[in-house]
Every structure is written in structure tokens, then in C-alpha cells.
């Protein structure tokens, strides 16, 4: 099936007289005929459903759909995108380990990596994604276990050279993890370019309607966990009676270990109703992404032509420093534009507060146009140095173009700019 068809049909195939739409299995528990059968599932959790902290039929249908869209071997949903990023690292790293991340990533992820994981003994080494290969190679340590980056950086709109980072990661025998939230699998499939693990905040374009918070981890099934760098995958897990993940689950070792160990202990599995709402968004993802890209390109061109805008960051624009990488990796540059208003922070806030159609809110990638000021909102916890490294200017605005008529969006921008 092609992507448009997968959005509608992957993950759930009703049998004779069963519901056409994925049902909501609003239950925490599942009944067994004997005590022995329950014991067997505790020995081998993939044998059957046992408790909705691990798996639920509604959520599983969504997981299968997302895995199909990304071209992965399996997926695991979480209660947030932050949860997905966290577990993607914890499934590989333990106290005393390090991993590498590009610096131009979402501010909340920077804080998670630089502060919270640091307290747990895991070091994040930040690198400039535009640095040459030799410089990035030099950042690796003997205990480095992974590399992390975003397809389209939030909010700097940098496009990651996925093949470059995959080549570097694999040279050191570690996986490449890609946050594909802004691109979605409709615009980019990182596995086709060498990535090993993909994460998403499903709260964004996948949902599209701002009705549920969620995340997902997708496993390509391509990374060799038996290369000697990951003993937790190749040695017996005593918490599951000595199961060895690579021997028992083969290519699915990563995603099953994440569910059996981390979801068991952290319990950040989404509710069935949340997955049902997410699935409704996924059904229209392909057609929505096409319109987001169309609208955003017109809005970006309008911003670029304005004498009140200092800079526009949108890879779809010819002349953007990431335009060539966008043509290589993306089928469109999403609906998110970052731009810098002349006059700095005060003028940026004045512009945002003068908008009438666009909502000033802490969200992005919605069906409705919305705006945000990263330096004082999502990235306000960063130091001045971290803001610069993340590509955040005090006058920067993240403008998330929605699905309204694009002329209405531009007219709203026009009246707001006129007041500056």
C-alpha cells in the first residue's frame, strides 16, 4: 500500500461483521482461563495481552499503522513525545554512558538531555549538525552509545543530513535516532537514509487537531545489536527469567526490550481513547501534509518579501541554506516557518499579540494557524549560549501555518505587520 492508503487501512483489518472503525478497548485488564496461562505471559509478555500498561488493542492498531508508514519492524506509543525521546535513549544508555545529539533540537529535549539525564549519570554531548565529519567523529567517547537528531529542527528549521550522521554513527557501532515529528513519514522516511530508530511527538501533525498528547518510538529492525557495544541486548535479562533479546526476538530486539523493560517500569503507555483520537488524525495525515506545505510556502514567500522581516527560515524557499538538503530528504518542508522580526523581542511580541486569526499558544503543527515566541516560551530555560546553539534569535517567531484559506492567513499577517 502507498502512504495515503496506509493512513486509512494499516494496523486494523476488520473481520466479517466487525466494526469498520478501530474500536476503543476501554479496559485495563484481560481475562485468562487459568493461573498457569497468566504465569506464562509473565514469563513471555509478547505471548498475550495482560495489562494495559504494556499494550492495548486500540493502541496496538495505531502502533502498527505508524510502523507501516515509517517502514519499521515495530512501534511503541508513549504518553508524550518527551516520553518517546526519553525511552529511546534509556533503552540503550545507562549511568556512565554518553550519547551525541545535534544542538538544534526542541528546547524541551535539550533540557531533558542536558539536565535531567545528566542527573541520572548519562552524558549528552552536543554537536553542531553543520560541522564536518572529522569534528563530529572527535566528539565520540569510548562510552558513547547513540546519536540523536531532528529531521526538521524545532524551531530553527534546519534540515539534518541524515545520511552523513548515519554514516558517522555506524562507523562507531552505534544507532542513529531521528525525531521525525515535523516531517512525518509523509514527507521523510529516515530509515531509507540510514536511520535506525525514529521518534515522534504524535501531538503534532500526526494528531493534527490538538486533542491528545502522545509520542511513539519506531524500530527499523536494521541495527545490529550484537556488535559488542550493547550487552543488555545480548546477555540474559534476569527480570524476565533469562531471556536474551537478540536471540529470542531477532530484528525486533530493540522495540520489544523497550516494552518489556521500560514500559513495564515507567508505565507511560497512552490510554485507548487517546489512541482512538490519534488514529482519526492519522487517517487524513497524507492529504493534510500536502496542504500544509502548499500554504506554508506561500506564507514564507510573503514573509520573505516584507521589509519588516529580517530573516525567514523555511527550507522550501529557494535561497534557504537548507534548500538543497530539503530537496534531497523531504517531499515538502511542513507547515512550520521560523522568521525574525526587525526590532527584536518587543516587535516580535507586538506582532504576535496583534494577530486575529492565528492563535498565540504553546502548540505547533495544528490544523489551525498558531504562533509562538521560542526565546520567552518553549526555550526560555536555555542559557544565552544554548539559545545561540539552538539557532534561537530573540526576535524569532515560530509560525505554524494551518489549513485555513491561505489568503485569510496572509491577510491576518498583513494587518498585524501594518501595526509595527
Buried (B, 14 or more C-beta within 10 A) or exposed (E): EEBBEBBBEBBBEEEEEEEEEBBBBEBEEBEBEEEEEBEBBEEEBBEEBBBBBBBBBBBBBBBBBBBBBBBBBBBBBBBBBBBBBBBBBBBBBEEEBBBBBBBBBBBBBBBBBBEEBEEEEBBBBBBBBBBEEEEBEEBBEEBBBBBBBBBBBBBBBBBBBBBBBBEBBBEBBBBBBBBBBBBBBBBBBBBEBBBBBBBBBBBBBBBBBBEBBBBBBBBBBBBBBEEEBBEBBBEEBEEBEEBBBBEBBEBBBBBBBBBBBBBBEBEBBBBBEBBBBBBBBBBBBBEBBBBBBBBBBBBBBBBBEBEBBBBBBBBBBEEBEBBEBBBBBBBBBBBBBBBBBBBBBEBBBBBBEBBEBBBBBEBBBBBBBBBBBBBEEBBEEBEEEBBEBBBBBBBBBBBBBBBBEBEEBBEBBEEBBEEB
